């Protein structure tokens, strides 16, 4: 299946370089190029891309504003085939990271990333995953944990959010970077069941996607940066006599701060 990509960046040299790299992949087709957010919205509506590579800062309509419109309900015309956006930025310390994720971006990629990483990011996001450059992920975590907890922030660790024990288990493991398949192995449940639990978590917490769930888990203190998920960090929904089976044969955990690349979406 060909992945249709739209490029939005006000620097023609950057667009040309990215287009050349992606066009070398037989599974990727560049359907449009543009230099500002308003054109990105118009081109996305006209060409129905799978992935938009969007510069954060452009003249006129910026990338965050364009992303919010492109990812809004009903934009793609096909709820089963939403347009996904990866933000391109020069600096990993960028206040636009949080705004873009709230706007619906599926990932962030630094412009100095290796060519192979660019292709991997496009493939991952087209497959419904999220993608965060490691430096951006580290910055996100540092920023979230440095902030005081906002008044009224939903308590994801207790009954206020209405999460069951198993839903909380899934949220914790998602925040640590485990894929649905890894979570299923860890909790001894089916991968489809993991997707169901995660969908309920997103609905109950009013979140758009897996990236927002990860951010909330760290911001609320449910997950502590720099740690790995042991059995003591998973809610008591696991039976004691199955605990040994839950221990992975090899490390399935990747700290969100160093997971490197993609976080699969439900």
Secondary structure, 3 states (H helix, E strand, C coil): CCEEEEEECCCHHHHHHHHHHHHCCCCEEEEEEECCHHHHHHHHHHHCCCEEEEECCCCCCCHHHHHHHHCCCCCCCCCCCCCEEEEEECCCCCCHHHHHHHHCCCEEEECCCCHHHHHHHHHHHHCCEEEECHHHHHHHHHHHHHCCCCCCCCCCCCHHHCCCHHHHHHHHHHHCCCCHHHHHHHHCCCHHHHHHHHHHHHHHHCCCCHHHHHHHHHHCCCCCCCCCCCHHHCCCCCCHHHHHHHCCCCCCCCCCCCCCCEEECC
